[in-house]
Amino acid sequence: MLTQLKRIVQEVNQIQNLDEALAVLAKRLQEAMKVDCCTIYLANYEKQHFLLMATEGLSKDAIGKVSIGFSEGLIGWIGQREEPINIQDAQSHPRFKHYPEVKEENYHAFMGSPIIHQRKVLGVLTVQQKRKRRFSEDEEAFLVTLAAQIALEIAHAEARGALNLTDDLTKRLWQKSLRGVPGANGLAIGEGFVPHLKFNLRNQILKRSTQSAKEVTLYREAVKKTRAEVDLLSDRMQGEVPEDVLAIFQLYQHLLDANSLGHEVEEKIHSGWDAASSLKMVVEHYANQFRSMEDPYMQERAVDVEDLGNRVLGHLMPPTAAKASIPEQAILVAEEVSASMLAEFPAERLKGIISMRGSNNSHAAILARAIGLPAVMGLTDVPLSLLGGKDILLDGYSGEVIVSPNPNIKHEFQQLIDEERELFGLLQEQAALPAQTQDGVAVELLINAGLSAELEGCNSGLGDGVGLYRTEVPFMMRERFPSEQEQCKMYRAMLETNPGKSITMRTLDVGGDKPLPYFPVTEENPFLGWRGIRLTLDHPEIFLVQVRAMLRASLGLDNLKIMLPMITSVNEVSEAKRLIRQAYYEVAEEAMQQGQSLAMPEVGVMLEVPAVLYQMPQLAAKVDFFSIGSNDLTQYLLAVDRNNARVSGLYDSYHPAVLRALKQICDDCLRLGKPVTLCGELASEPGGVILLLAMGYRKLSMNSFSLAKVKWVIRSLSLVDARVLLDEVLEMEQPQQVRNRINRHLEALGLGGLVRAGK
């Protein structure tokens, strides 16, 4: 069963055209289960019906024509129940509804399973038999398992633009809404720009063509150029590699032969596809066949077939396709947006960022937030070529990306951008005023930094210092560990930016979603693995060099604070402080020889693992201050990977458990007499600011771009009213209830613009 499942799913995965994939799925399922009929229906929520999309056993004429209402027949019943049904004689069932067009009069036994992805019914998968019988438990398990696996592929097809059940094939690439992980707040309209786009069959979108003769000519010319290229490569390798390696080039020439791949590619062209699409379908079909073979040598040939296909594709594409000019309003799209890529991009043309990989903690997202550029990260399962050259609406608040929007949606989105721009102007007018509530309570606003002293120096004037300096970002942007001298220079630049304000530097916090390319760590669950203080305590040579660099950088300035990340036990703090004291005595002795004195900096810990909530008195005896990493604390409390698009909807800082934990920490810190700062996205959200101040927090650290907005919120609120609001929301059960109540409070304060800007 497992082998059959793997083969069916693997074959369907390789077919990019949804109609063809579903047809193959129906045929393979019929063969595997040895049933008389297999049919697939997909849901159309706009029309509230299931549409018959593929069948082996019913009338082929019914495909794309027969629809069954969500509340009609056995198919609708499966969708409503959201569970499989297994019936000995379907025609005698009270929910059975006869559809003459499908011609199922001869079938009796019926079994169906819903196709569900992330709690949404995408369709129904059914099998039927002519004789009356009840399908076995094994058969039912097989169908349910296949439906669950294929649900993800159908959802991916929808994201790629292959699925839009409007019954109109010409509209299949019209306005797609895609969902990623919010990387940086803001809204943007622009044209997708993909720099250095390499031609790859995997990124190719299937397209129809009515000019078969022209497409065949293009294909044959591309094959001719590829032949010459392969001959050149083969000649160049003669005498330099073994004969068995040279045999690969012979395989390439054989595959290029008209009687091999060429014949099938041209057949696809004549059936109505363009040359690139035809090549993609044939190459991926053969690559899949090679991968499914038992022989490891033959499995490796899949790579050769794909490589050859990409070479032919490169000659099919026009030479100017890879050298498109940067549009005036560009949305930068890349497999993984790097800081260097952003640095090279003309700032005046860049309106937003889309990164296929990465998280809201990647350095590209951090940089985007620091400069106020909207960004969406982790936009999986979408080919880059789908976004290049397309009109795009980017919502950095929700992580939504709308491709090829219709004029009405685009107009509404532009109005939101205009409102946001007007609001930003109002914020700047009050930016220099003190951060003080209407009842006279002052709040210390700090910034989260770590990108560059120049960048943060330009934006940090409104802040009261740096609450979190991420030392890992410079580590991540290098190809090796930076030396003590290099680190000292970086830290000195940051400390000198604001010599009269405290700068809290967090020791190296890598692992999880922040790997070092030159220090790879492979783990099954990196977020619960070797990261943060765990890694640096295991490598004291890394920790000591970094702390020495921090201490040397602070000579004569004395505004340094050191913070320890990912603390889970008192023992970790004791060991880290022992190493800090060792580094201090070393640097102090060196400084004394030069006639300088070194002050011992304050040492604090990040509260981001739930275990520390129950060790506060013991930790308070060891440290000078606390900082809360609300992003990670939320993640660990809710057991949700916030960078995983599948479950990111469950990550919510307004979850009652998170709010109660934050209230408990603040109460403990006040009782223990230890200052506490909250670092994280919650500190930059208007609703979060109100709740945090009501809890008792008086130090908030955020990206510098949010300072003016947060200051405006603080100056608009009364702590008396905020505490009433807090008491109310702490009794609520759902995060959305909390959010709705906060939004009503913001509206009442006259801060409705902040609510609308975040939608």
C-alpha positions in Angstrom: 0.0 0.0 0.0 2.8 2.4 1.0 4.7 1.8 -2.3 1.5 2.3 -4.4 0.7 5.5 -2.5 4.2 6.9 -3.0 4.2 6.1 -6.7 0.8 7.7 -7.3 1.6 10.9 -5.4 5.1 11.2 -6.9 3.7 10.9 -10.4 0.9 13.4 -9.8 3.4 15.8 -8.2 5.4 16.0 -11.5 2.4 17.1 -13.6 2.0 20.8 -13.4 -1.3 21.0 -15.3 -4.1 20.4 -12.8 -6.6 18.8 -15.3 -4.0 16.3 -16.5 -2.8 15.6 -12.9 -6.3 14.8 -11.8 -6.9 12.6 -14.8 -3.8 10.6 -14.1 -4.8 10.4 -10.4 -8.2 9.0 -11.2 -6.7 6.4 -13.6 -3.9 5.3 -11.2 -6.3 5.1 -8.3 -8.7 2.9 -10.3 -5.9 0.6 -11.2 -4.4 0.4 -7.7 -7.7 -0.3 -5.9 -9.0 -2.5 -8.8 -12.4 -0.7 -8.8 -14.8 -0.1 -11.7 -14.9 3.7 -11.3 -12.9 6.6 -9.7 -14.0 10.2 -9.8 -12.7 13.5 -8.5 -14.8 16.6 -7.6 -13.3 20.0 -6.7 -15.1 22.6 -4.6 -16.0 26.0 -6.0 -16.9 28.2 -3.1 -18.0 31.1 -5.2 -20.7 28.9 -6.8 -21.2 26.7 -3.7 -20.9 23.5 -5.6 -18.5 20.6 -6.4 -17.5 20.3 -10.0 -16.6 17.0 -11.6 -13.0 17.3 -12.8 -11.8 13.8 -13.6 -13.2 10.3 -13.9 -12.4 6.8 -15.0 -15.7 5.0 -15.3 -18.3 7.7 -15.6 -19.0 9.7 -18.8 -16.0 11.7 -19.9 -18.5 14.3 -21.4 -19.5 15.2 -17.8 -16.0 16.5 -16.9 -16.1 20.2 -16.2 -19.9 20.3 -16.8 -21.6 18.4 -14.0 -21.8 20.2 -10.7 -23.3 19.1 -7.4 -24.4 21.6 -4.8 -22.7 21.7 -1.4 -25.9 20.3 0.2 -26.9 17.9 -2.5 -26.4 14.2 -3.0 -23.7 11.9 -1.5 -20.9 14.2 -2.7 -22.4 17.2 -0.8 -23.0 15.0 2.2 -19.3 14.0 2.3 -18.3 17.7 2.1 -20.7 18.6 4.9 -19.7 15.7 7.2 -16.0 16.3 6.4 -15.4 12.5 6.8 -15.4 9.4 4.5 -18.6 7.4 3.8 -18.7 3.7 2.7 -22.0 2.5 1.3 -22.9 -1.0 0.1 -25.6 0.3 -2.3 -25.5 4.0 -3.1 -28.7 4.1 -5.2 -30.8 2.9 -2.2 -29.3 5.6 0.1 -31.7 8.5 1.0 -29.0 11.1 0.1 -28.4 9.6 -3.3 -29.2 12.0 -6.2 -29.3 10.8 -9.8 -27.4 12.8 -12.4 -28.2 11.4 -15.9 -25.2 13.0 -17.5 -22.7 11.0 -15.5 -24.1 7.6 -16.4 -23.6 5.8 -13.1 -26.8 3.6 -13.3 -24.7 0.4 -13.2 -22.7 1.3 -10.0 -23.8 0.3 -6.5 -20.9 0.1 -4.1 -19.7 3.6 -3.2 -17.0 5.1 -1.1 -15.9 8.7 -0.9 -13.4 10.8 1.1 -13.2 14.6 1.5 -10.0 16.3 0.3 -9.2 18.7 3.1 -6.3 21.2 3.5 -6.0 23.4 6.6 -9.6 22.8 7.6 -11.0 23.7 4.2 -12.7 21.1 2.0 -11.1 21.3 -1.4 -13.0 18.4 -3.0 -14.2 14.8 -2.9 -12.5 11.6 -4.1 -14.8 8.7 -4.8 -14.5 5.0 -6.0 -17.4 2.9 -7.1 -18.1 -0.8 -7.9 -20.8 -2.3 -10.1 -21.7 -5.1 -7.6 -23.1 -4.4 -4.1 -20.5 -4.6 -1.4 -19.0 -2.7 1.4 -15.4 -1.6 0.8 -12.8 -3.1 3.2 -11.1 -1.2 6.0 -7.8 -1.4 4.1 -9.5 0.1 1.0 -11.0 2.9 3.1 -7.7 3.6 4.8 -6.0 3.7 1.3 -8.5 6.2 0.0 -8.4 8.5 3.1 -4.6 8.5 3.1 -4.4 9.3 -0.6 -7.0 12.1 -0.2 -4.9 13.6 2.6 -1.7 13.5 0.6 -3.2 14.9 -2.5 -4.9 17.8 -0.7 -1.5 19.5 -0.3 -0.8 19.2 -4.0 -4.2 20.7 -4.9 -3.6 23.6 -2.5 -0.2 24.1 -4.1 -1.7 24.1 -7.5 -4.2 26.7 -6.4 -1.3 28.9 -5.1 0.6 28.5 -8.4 -2.4 29.7 -10.3 -3.3 26.4 -11.8 -6.6 26.2 -10.1 -9.4 28.8 -10.3 -12.7 27.0 -10.8 -14.5 29.7 -12.7 -15.3 27.2 -15.5 -13.5 29.6 -17.8 -10.0 28.4 -18.7 -9.0 31.9 -19.9 -9.3 33.2 -16.3 -7.1 30.7 -14.6 -4.2 33.2 -14.2 -6.4 36.1 -13.2 -5.9 37.6 -9.7 -4.3 35.2 -7.3 -4.2 35.7 -3.6 -1.1 34.0 -2.1 -0.2 33.8 1.6 3.3 34.0 3.2 4.7 35.0 6.6 4.6 38.8 7.4 8.2 40.0 7.3 7.7 43.8 7.7 4.6 45.9 8.1 3.4 48.1 5.3 1.5 48.1 2.0 2.9 48.3 -1.5 1.9 48.3 -5.1 4.4 47.5 -7.7 5.6 45.2 -10.5 7.3 42.0 -9.6 11.0 42.0 -10.5 13.1 38.8 -10.3 16.9 39.6 -10.6 19.2 37.0 -12.1 16.3 34.7 -12.9 17.7 31.4 -14.2 15.7 29.4 -16.7 14.4 26.3 -15.0 11.6 24.0 -16.0 10.3 23.8 -12.4 9.6 27.6 -12.6 7.9 27.4 -16.0 4.2 28.1 -16.1 2.2 26.0 -18.5 0.8 28.0 -21.4 -1.4 27.2 -24.4 -0.6 28.1 -28.0 -2.5 28.0 -31.3 0.6 28.4 -33.4 1.8 24.8 -33.4 4.0 25.2 -36.5 5.8 28.2 -35.1 6.3 26.4 -31.7 7.7 23.3 -33.4 10.2 25.4 -35.4 11.3 27.2 -32.1 11.7 23.8 -30.4 13.8 22.3 -33.2 16.0 25.3 -33.3 16.6 25.1 -29.6 17.4 21.4 -29.9 19.9 22.2 -32.6 21.7 24.8 -30.4 21.7 22.4 -27.5 23.2 19.6 -29.6 26.1 22.0 -30.5 26.5 23.0 -26.9 26.6 19.3 -25.8 29.2 18.5 -28.5 31.3 21.3 -27.4 31.2 20.2 -23.7 32.0 16.6 -24.7 35.0 17.7 -26.8 36.3 19.8 -24.0 36.1 16.9 -21.5 37.9 14.4 -23.8 40.9 13.0 -22.0 40.0 14.8 -18.7 37.3 12.5 -17.4 36.6 8.8 -17.5 34.7 7.2 -20.4 31.7 6.4 -18.2 31.3 10.1 -17.4 31.6 11.0 -21.1 28.8 8.5 -21.7 26.4 11.1 -20.1 26.9 13.3 -23.2 26.0 10.3 -25.4 22.8 10.0 -23.3 22.1 13.7 -23.9 22.5 13.3 -27.7 20.2 10.2 -27.6 17.5 12.0 -25.7 17.7 15.0 -28.1 17.0 12.6 -31.0 13.7 13.2 -32.8 12.7 9.6 -32.1 13.2 10.1 -28.3 12.1 13.1 -26.4 11.6 15.2 -29.5 8.8 13.1 -30.8 6.8 13.4 -27.6 7.5 17.1 -27.2 6.2 17.8 -30.7 3.1 15.7 -30.0 2.4 18.0 -27.0 2.9 21.1 -29.1 0.4 19.8 -31.7 -2.1 19.1 -28.9 -2.2 22.9 -28.1 0.8 23.7 -25.8 3.6 26.0 -26.4 7.2 24.6 -26.8 8.4 25.4 -23.3 5.3 23.8 -21.7 5.5 20.8 -23.9 9.2 20.3 -23.0 8.4 20.7 -19.3 5.6 18.1 -19.3 7.7 15.5 -21.2 10.9 16.0 -19.3 9.2 15.9 -15.9 7.4 12.8 -16.9 10.6 11.0 -17.8 12.4 12.4 -14.7 9.6 11.0 -12.6 9.9 7.6 -14.2 13.7 7.5 -13.5 13.1 8.5 -9.9 10.6 5.7 -9.3 13.0 3.0 -10.4 14.7 0.7 -7.9 18.2 0.9 -9.3 20.1 3.9 -7.8 22.0 4.5 -11.0 18.8 4.8 -13.0 17.4 7.1 -10.3 20.3 9.5 -10.8 19.4 9.7 -14.5 16.5 11.9 -13.5 19.0 14.7 -12.8 20.5 14.3 -16.3 17.1 14.5 -18.0 16.2 17.7 -16.0 19.6 19.3 -16.8 19.2 18.6 -20.5 15.6 20.0 -20.4 16.9 23.2 -18.7 19.5 23.6 -21.4 16.9 23.3 -24.2 14.7 25.7 -22.3 17.5 28.2 -22.1 17.7 28.3 -25.9 13.9 28.5 -26.2 13.7 31.7 -24.2 14.4 35.1 -25.8 17.9 36.5 -24.9 16.4 39.7 -23.3 14.2 37.7 -20.9 16.9 37.5 -18.2 17.9 41.1 -18.5 14.7 42.9 -17.8 15.1 46.5 -16.6 14.1 47.4 -13.1 10.6 48.9 -13.1 9.9 52.3 -11.6 7.9 50.7 -8.7 9.5 47.4 -8.1 8.6 44.6 -5.8 11.8 42.6 -5.4 11.2 38.9 -5.7 13.9 36.3 -5.0 14.3 32.7 -3.8 16.0 34.2 -0.8 16.4 38.0 -0.5 19.9 38.8 0.9 21.1 42.0 2.5 23.6 42.5 -0.3 20.8 42.2 -2.9 18.9 45.0 -1.1 22.1 47.1 -0.9 22.6 46.9 -4.7 19.0 47.7 -5.5 18.1 51.3 -6.4 16.4 52.5 -3.2 14.1 55.0 -5.0 12.5 52.2 -7.1 12.1 49.5 -4.3 8.6 49.4 -2.9 8.5 46.0 -1.2 10.1 42.6 -0.8 8.9 39.0 -1.5 11.3 36.2 -0.4 10.3 32.6 -1.2 12.5 31.4 1.7 13.3 33.1 4.9 11.4 34.1 8.0 10.5 37.3 9.9 13.8 36.9 11.7 16.0 36.7 8.6 18.3 39.6 8.1 16.4 40.7 5.0 13.2 41.0 7.1 15.0 42.8 9.9 16.5 45.3 7.4 13.1 45.8 5.7 11.6 46.7 9.1 14.4 49.0 10.0 13.9 51.1 6.8 10.1 50.8 6.7 9.9 48.6 3.7 6.9 46.1 3.5 8.0 42.5 3.2 6.5 39.0 2.9 8.7 36.0 3.6 8.3 32.2 3.1 6.0 32.4 0.0 6.4 28.7 -0.7 5.2 26.7 -3.7 5.0 29.6 -6.1 7.4 29.7 -9.1 9.4 32.9 -9.3 8.4 33.3 -13.0 4.7 33.6 -11.9 5.6 36.9 -10.1 8.1 38.4 -12.5 6.6 41.2 -14.5 3.2 40.9 -12.8 1.2 43.7 -11.0 1.5 42.9 -7.3 -0.3 44.1 -4.2 1.8 43.4 -1.1 0.4 43.4 2.4 3.2 43.1 5.0 0.8 43.2 7.9 -1.0 39.9 6.9 1.6 38.3 4.6 -0.9 38.4 1.7 0.3 38.9 -1.9 -2.2 39.6 -4.6 -1.0 38.9 -8.2 -2.6 40.5 -11.2 -5.3 42.4 -9.2 -8.5 43.5 -10.8 -8.9 47.3 -11.1 -11.3 47.6 -8.2 -9.1 45.8 -5.7 -6.1 47.8 -6.9 -8.0 51.1 -6.4 -9.0 50.1 -2.9 -5.5 49.1 -2.0 -4.1 52.4 -3.3 -6.6 54.2 -1.0 -5.2 52.2 2.0 -1.7 53.2 1.0 -2.7 56.9 0.7 -4.2 56.7 4.2 -1.1 55.0 5.5 1.1 57.8 4.0 -1.1 60.5 5.5 -1.0 58.8 8.9 2.8 58.5 8.7 3.0 62.3 8.2 0.9 62.9 11.3 3.1 60.6 13.3 6.3 62.4 12.3 4.8 65.7 13.4 4.7 64.4 17.0 7.8 62.2 16.9 9.9 64.7 18.9 7.4 65.0 21.8 8.0 63.0 25.0 6.7 59.4 25.3 4.2 60.1 28.2 0.7 59.0 28.8 -2.2 61.5 29.3 -2.0 60.8 33.1 1.7 61.8 33.1 3.4 58.3 33.1 6.7 58.3 31.2 7.7 55.4 29.1 11.3 54.5 27.9 11.4 53.6 24.2 14.4 51.7 23.0 15.2 50.3 19.6 16.1 46.8 18.3 19.3 47.0 16.2 22.0 45.0 14.7 22.3 45.8 11.0 24.8 48.6 10.8 25.8 51.5 13.0 25.2 53.9 10.1 21.6 52.7 9.4 20.5 52.6 13.0 22.3 55.8 13.8 20.1 57.6 11.3 16.9 56.3 12.9 17.6 56.0 16.6 17.6 59.7 17.6 14.1 59.4 18.9 14.9 56.4 21.1 16.2 56.3 24.6 18.9 53.7 23.7 19.2 50.2 22.2 17.2 47.6 24.0 18.4 44.7 21.8 21.5 44.7 19.6 21.4 41.5 17.6 25.1 40.5 17.3 24.2 37.5 15.2 23.3 39.5 12.1 27.0 40.5 11.3 27.9 36.8 11.9 25.3 35.7 9.4 26.5 38.1 6.7 30.1 36.7 6.7 31.7 33.6 5.4 33.6 32.9 8.7 33.5 33.8 12.3 34.5 37.5 12.6 37.7 38.1 14.6 37.8 39.8 17.9 39.2 42.9 16.3 36.4 42.9 13.7 33.8 42.5 16.3 35.3 45.2 18.5 35.2 47.6 15.6 31.5 46.9 15.0 30.5 47.1 18.6 32.4 50.3 19.2 30.6 51.9 16.3 27.3 51.1 17.8 28.3 52.2 21.3 29.6 55.5 20.0 26.4 56.2 18.1 24.7 57.1 21.3 27.4 57.4 24.0 25.0 58.8 26.6 22.4 56.1 26.2 22.5 52.4 27.2 23.2 49.8 24.5 22.1 46.2 25.4 24.1 43.7 23.3 22.8 40.2 23.1 25.4 37.5 22.9 25.4 35.3 19.7 22.0 33.8 19.2 22.2 31.5 16.2 20.4 28.2 15.4 16.8 27.6 14.8 15.9 29.9 11.9 19.2 31.7 12.1 21.9 29.3 10.9 25.5 30.3 10.1 26.5 29.1 6.6 30.0 28.3 7.8 28.9 26.5 10.9 26.1 24.2 9.7 24.0 22.4 12.3 21.6 19.7 11.1 18.8 18.9 13.6 15.3 17.4 13.3 13.9 20.2 15.4 16.3 23.2 15.4 14.0 25.4 17.5 14.3 23.1 20.4 17.9 22.2 19.7 21.4 23.5 19.8 20.9 27.3 19.7 21.5 30.5 21.6 23.4 30.2 24.9 23.5 26.4 24.5 25.7 26.6 21.5 28.0 29.3 22.9 28.5 27.7 26.3 29.5 24.5 24.4 32.0 26.7 22.5 33.5 29.0 25.1 36.2 30.1 22.6 33.4 31.8 20.5 31.7 33.2 23.6 34.9 34.6 25.2 36.1 36.2 22.0 32.7 38.0 21.6 32.5 39.2 25.2 36.1 40.4 25.1 35.3 42.4 21.9 32.2 43.9 23.6 34.3 44.9 26.7 37.1 46.3 24.7 34.6 48.3 22.6 33.1 49.8 25.8 36.4 51.3 27.1 35.8 54.9 28.0 32.1 54.8 27.1 30.6 52.6 29.8 27.1 52.4 28.2 27.3 48.6 27.5 24.9 46.0 28.9 25.2 42.3 28.0 22.2 40.0 27.6 22.1 36.2 27.4 19.7 34.5 25.0 17.6 31.3 25.2 18.1 30.8 29.0 16.3 27.8 30.5 18.2 27.3 33.8 20.0 29.1 36.5 23.1 27.0 35.8 23.4 28.5 32.3 23.5 32.0 33.8 26.1 31.0 36.4 28.4 29.4 33.7 27.9 32.4 31.3 28.7 34.9 34.1 31.8 32.9 35.0 33.1 33.3 31.4 32.1 37.0 31.4 34.1 37.6 34.6 37.1 35.8 33.0 36.9 38.0 29.9 36.4 41.1 32.1 39.6 40.4 34.2 41.6 39.8 31.0 40.5 43.0 29.3 40.6 45.1 32.5 44.3 44.0 33.0 45.1 44.9 29.4 43.4 48.3 29.8 45.2 49.1 33.0 48.5 48.6 31.3 47.4 51.4 28.9 46.2 53.7 31.7 42.5 52.9 31.2 39.9 51.6 33.5 37.0 49.2 32.6 33.6 49.2 34.2 31.9 45.8 34.7 28.7 46.0 32.5 25.3 45.0 33.8 24.3 41.4 32.8 20.7 40.4 32.0 18.9 37.5 30.5 16.2 37.1 27.8 13.0 35.6 29.0 11.8 33.6 26.0 11.5 30.0 27.2 8.4 29.2 29.4 10.7 27.4 32.0 12.0 30.7 33.2 8.6 31.8 34.4 9.0 29.4 37.3 12.6 30.4 38.2 12.2 34.2 38.5 13.5 34.6 42.1 16.5 32.4 41.5 17.4 34.2 38.2 16.8 37.6 39.8 19.5 36.8 42.3 22.0 36.3 39.5 21.3 39.1 37.0 20.8 42.9 36.9 17.9 43.1 34.5 15.4 41.1 32.4 14.3 41.4 28.7 11.4 39.5 27.3 11.7 38.1 23.8 8.0 38.1 23.1 8.3 36.5 19.6 10.0 33.4 20.9 8.0 33.3 24.2 4.8 33.3 22.1 6.2 30.6 19.8 7.2 28.3 22.7 4.1 28.9 24.8 1.8 28.0 21.9 4.1 25.3 20.4 3.8 27.1 17.0 6.6 27.6 14.5 5.8 31.2 13.6 7.8 30.9 10.3 5.8 27.9 9.1 3.1 29.2 6.8 0.9 26.1 7.5 0.6 27.0 11.2 1.5 30.6 11.4 -2.2 31.5 11.7 -2.1 29.8 15.2 0.8 32.1 16.3 -0.9 35.1 18.0 0.6 37.3 20.7 -2.9 38.2 21.8 -3.6 34.6 22.9 -4.9 34.7 26.5 -2.1 32.4 27.6 0.6 34.7 26.2 -1.0 37.8 27.8 -1.3 36.1 31.2 2.3 35.0 31.0 3.4 38.6 30.2 1.4 39.9 33.1 2.9 37.3 35.5 6.4 38.2 34.4 5.9 41.9 34.9 4.3 41.4 38.4 7.3 39.1 39.4 9.9 41.7 38.2 8.1 44.5 40.1 8.0 42.3 43.2 11.7 41.3 42.8 12.9 44.9 42.1 14.4 44.1 38.7 13.9 46.3 35.6 12.3 44.5 32.7 12.1 45.5 29.0 9.9 43.9 26.4 11.5 43.3 23.0 9.5 41.9 20.2 6.8 42.7 17.6 4.1 43.2 20.4 6.0 46.3 21.5 5.5 47.9 18.1 1.7 47.1 17.8 -0.7 49.8 19.0 -2.9 47.3 20.8 0.1 45.6 22.3 1.5 48.8 23.6 -1.8 49.6 25.5 -1.9 46.2 27.1 1.8 46.2 28.0 1.6 49.6 29.7 -1.5 48.5 31.6 0.4 45.4 32.8 3.1 47.7 34.2 5.8 47.7 31.5 7.7 51.0 31.3 10.5 49.9 28.9 9.6 48.8 25.3 12.1 48.0 22.5 11.2 47.9 18.9 12.4 48.5 15.3 13.3 52.2 14.9 10.7 52.7 12.2 7.9 52.1 14.8 9.1 54.6 17.4 6.9 57.5 16.1 3.8 55.3 15.9 4.3 53.9 19.4 4.9 57.3 20.9 1.7 58.6 19.3 -0.3 55.7 21.0 1.3 56.4 24.4 0.5 60.1 24.2 -3.1 59.3 23.4 -4.0 56.9 26.2 -4.9 57.0 29.9 -3.5 54.2 32.0 -6.7 54.1 34.1 -8.7 53.2 30.9 -5.9 50.9 29.7 -6.1 48.8 33.0 -9.9 48.5 32.6 -9.3 47.2 29.1 -6.6 44.7 30.3 -8.9 43.3 33.0 -11.6 42.8 30.4 -9.4 41.0 27.8 -7.7 38.8 30.3 -11.0 37.1 30.8 -11.5 36.4 27.1 -11.1 33.0 25.5 -10.0 33.7 21.9 -7.3 35.9 20.5 -9.7 37.3 17.9 -12.0 38.5 20.7 -9.0 40.3 22.3 -8.1 41.8 18.9 -11.6 43.0 18.2 -11.9 44.6 21.6 -8.6 46.4 21.3 -9.5 47.7 17.9 -12.7 49.2 19.3 -10.6 50.8 22.0 -8.2 52.3 19.4 -11.2 53.7 17.5 -12.5 55.3 20.6 -9.1 56.9 21.2 -9.2 58.4 17.7 -6.5 55.9 16.6 -8.7 54.2 14.0 -6.1 55.0 11.3 -3.7 52.6 13.0 -6.3 49.9 13.0 -7.0 50.3 9.3 -3.3 50.5 8.4 -2.9 47.1 9.9 -5.6 45.4 7.9 
